[in-house]
Amino acid sequence: MKKTVLILGTLAALSLLAACGGQNSSAASAAPAPETAQAAASALSPEEAVKEREKLMKSFKEDVGTMGKMVKGETPYDAAAFQAAADSLAANADKPWEHYTPESANEESEAKPEVWSKPDEFKQAVETFTTAAAALKTAAASGKLDDVKKPFGEVGRSCKACHDTFRAD
């Protein structure tokens, strides 16, 4: 059953890309199957790749902002809202990275050249972030503020570490 769904999803994503000629970034953001993710990313122009990854990063910022206000006590803790933000963050945690294509390296963005000159370090930073986002999602399922504080901090540290090395200010 899962294999059938995966195959159908892959075919649907490829059909969307074929129908739009690879020019519509919203079709590429429809989360193609892993084996077609790089193909979908490369179907975007370098400018579109930058826009897509910036859109996903903005989504991260919104999710982290929602959760951060609750962790800091700036807004009341709402377990359902926290879970929704943690779910969103975890669901998108692996998506922007495919849009750091070699072709987009020369486009104006906040990405430092180290993204491409230190690919193994960049990959490790991505893995640290995606692992932290998954752990936060799991912790949020308890519905308890105390349970999410440490994993939320880990997400923040992973973001900061990556930005310090790979993002221009």
C-alpha positions in Angstrom: 0.0 0.0 0.0 2.7 2.5 1.0 4.7 1.6 -2.2 1.6 2.3 -4.3 1.0 5.6 -2.6 4.7 6.6 -3.1 4.5 5.6 -6.8 1.3 7.5 -7.3 2.7 10.6 -5.5 5.8 10.5 -7.7 3.8 10.2 -10.8 1.6 13.1 -9.7 4.6 15.3 -8.9 6.2 14.5 -12.3 2.9 15.2 -14.1 2.7 18.6 -12.4 6.2 19.4 -13.3 5.6 18.3 -16.9 2.4 20.3 -17.2 4.0 23.5 -16.0 7.3 23.0 -17.9 9.2 23.2 -14.6 8.6 27.0 -14.5 6.2 27.2 -11.6 7.9 27.1 -8.2 4.6 26.2 -6.5 4.5 22.9 -8.3 8.1 22.1 -7.2 7.2 22.8 -3.6 4.6 20.0 -3.7 7.2 17.8 -2.0 8.1 15.2 -4.6 9.2 11.8 -3.6 12.8 11.6 -2.4 14.2 10.1 -5.6 12.7 13.0 -7.6 13.5 15.8 -5.1 16.8 16.7 -6.7 15.2 16.6 -10.2 12.4 18.9 -9.0 14.9 21.3 -7.4 17.0 21.4 -10.6 13.8 22.1 -12.6 13.8 25.5 -10.9 15.8 28.4 -12.1 18.6 29.6 -9.8 16.4 32.6 -8.8 13.4 30.3 -8.1 15.6 28.0 -6.0 16.7 30.9 -3.8 13.1 32.1 -3.5 11.9 28.6 -2.5 14.5 28.1 0.2 13.8 31.6 1.5 10.1 30.8 1.7 10.8 27.7 3.6 13.2 29.5 6.0 10.5 32.1 6.6 8.1 29.3 7.6 10.8 28.0 10.0 11.1 31.5 11.5 7.3 31.7 12.0 7.0 28.3 13.6 10.0 28.9 15.9 8.6 32.4 16.8 5.3 30.9 17.8 6.9 28.3 20.0 9.5 30.7 21.3 6.9 33.1 22.6 5.4 30.3 24.6 8.7 29.0 25.9 9.7 32.5 27.0 6.3 33.1 28.7 5.4 36.0 26.3 2.2 34.2 25.4 0.3 31.5 27.3 1.4 28.0 26.6 -1.1 26.4 24.2 -0.2 22.7 23.7 -2.2 22.4 20.5 -0.7 25.5 18.9 2.8 24.4 20.0 2.2 21.0 18.6 1.0 22.4 15.3 4.1 24.6 15.0 6.4 21.7 16.0 4.7 19.5 13.4 5.1 22.1 10.7 8.7 22.6 11.5 9.5 18.9 11.5 7.5 18.4 8.3 9.5 21.0 6.5 12.9 20.5 8.2 14.3 18.6 5.2 12.9 20.7 2.4 15.0 23.8 1.9 18.3 22.1 1.4 17.6 20.6 -2.0 17.3 24.2 -3.2 20.9 25.0 -2.4 21.9 24.0 -5.9 25.2 24.7 -7.5 23.4 26.9 -10.0 22.0 29.1 -7.2 25.4 29.6 -5.6 26.0 32.9 -7.5 22.5 34.3 -6.9 22.0 37.1 -4.4 21.0 35.5 -1.1 22.1 35.2 2.6 23.9 32.0 1.9 27.7 32.1 2.3 30.0 30.4 -0.2 30.8 27.9 2.6 27.5 26.2 1.8 29.1 24.9 -1.4 32.8 24.9 -0.4 32.1 22.9 2.8 29.3 20.5 1.7 30.0 17.9 4.4 29.9 20.5 7.2 26.7 21.9 5.7 25.1 18.4 5.5 26.0 17.8 9.1 24.4 21.1 10.2 21.3 20.1 8.2 21.2 16.7 9.9 21.6 18.3 13.3 18.7 20.6 12.6 16.4 17.9 11.2 17.1 15.6 14.2 16.4 18.4 16.6 13.1 19.3 14.9 12.0 15.7 15.0 12.9 15.5 18.7 10.9 18.7 19.4 7.9 17.3 17.6 8.0 14.2 19.7 8.4 16.2 22.9 5.5 18.4 22.0 3.2 15.4 22.0 3.3 15.3 25.8 1.4 18.6 25.9 3.7 19.8 28.7 5.7 23.0 28.5 8.5 21.6 30.7 9.0 18.7 28.2 9.6 21.0 25.2 12.0 23.5 26.7 15.2 21.5 26.2 14.4 20.2 22.7 13.3 23.7 21.7 16.7 25.0 22.9 18.4 22.3 20.7 16.5 23.5 17.7 17.6 27.1 18.4 21.2 26.0 18.9 21.2 24.1 15.6 19.8 27.1 13.8 22.4 29.4 15.3 25.3 27.1 14.6 24.3 26.8 10.9 23.7 30.5 10.6 27.0 31.4 12.2 28.8 29.3 9.5 26.6 29.3 6.5 24.5 32.5 6.5 25.7 36.0 5.8 24.4 38.7 8.1 
